Amino acid sequence: MRGAGGGRRGRGARRAAGALLAAAVVLLSAACGTSDLEPTAVPTFSAAADTGPASTAADDGRVIPADCGRILATSDLEAVMGLPLGSVAVRTTIGVAQPAVSRTERVSCRYTRVGENRGPLLDINASAYIDAAAASKQWKVNVEAESGERRDMSLGTAPAALFEKQGKAALMLAHSTSNLTLVLPDQPLPGDKTRADALVDLALRVLPSVSIVPSSTAPPAQAPHTGPVSQAGAAR
């Protein structure tokens, strides 16, 4: 009897093992079929959008962003200069504090063409100071250091001075605790846009990203007040 029982148990075990093997084959076949028709979904992420500069740099503890792409997006410069998308590159240089003039931050940005027609398109120098009084004082020092007469203007509440000479033009501004200088080399501009027009347009795009002030007091777009223009050295 033990032998007969053992035989039945052996045959039962073999039948169970066979059933499990058959089930495994079915599952494997189903999985293989599914992989061809319905591949496992892989999450995709769109490229980061070029949304332009942030409204302020306060989120990273700085007044002047440490990334020139946040000061002026390359797409914004391409739009102002009438250039194809993807034709501009930017290099960021982080400066050091200068306690002698109460400067706490400095960032320099150089925008250039890419490809065969490489060349400078725009230089931006942005500096932050301990307070608005120190920023205004240093802006006056820098402006007065320029030779010749200048054209004075204002962008909202931001006083500015435009210097034009053969080969380039520069716009120097003071706003809140920051100073800003944009230098534009001579180059073709779209439509009837002048160098002054381009610099004012660019400055209005840059100012919100290099000054920590309430949005209600940010300088609005405003036609510049013009005065006599003469040749002067490029702004530093």
Salt bridges, closest charged atoms under 4 A:
ASP59 OD1 - ARG70 NH2 3.14
ASP60 OD2 - ARG70 NH1 2.88
ASP76 OD1 - ARG205 NH1 3.52
GLU105 OE1 - ARG62 NH2 3.67
ASP123 OD2 - ARG110 NH2 2.69
GLU144 OE2 - ARG150 NH1 3.36
GLU146 OE2 - ARG236 NH1 3.98
ASP152 OD1 - ARG150 NE 2.67
GLU164 OE2 - ARG151 NH2 3.24
GLU164 OE1 - ARG195 NH2 3.27
ASP186 OD1 - ARG195 NH1 2.48
ASP201 OD1 - ARG205 NE 2.86
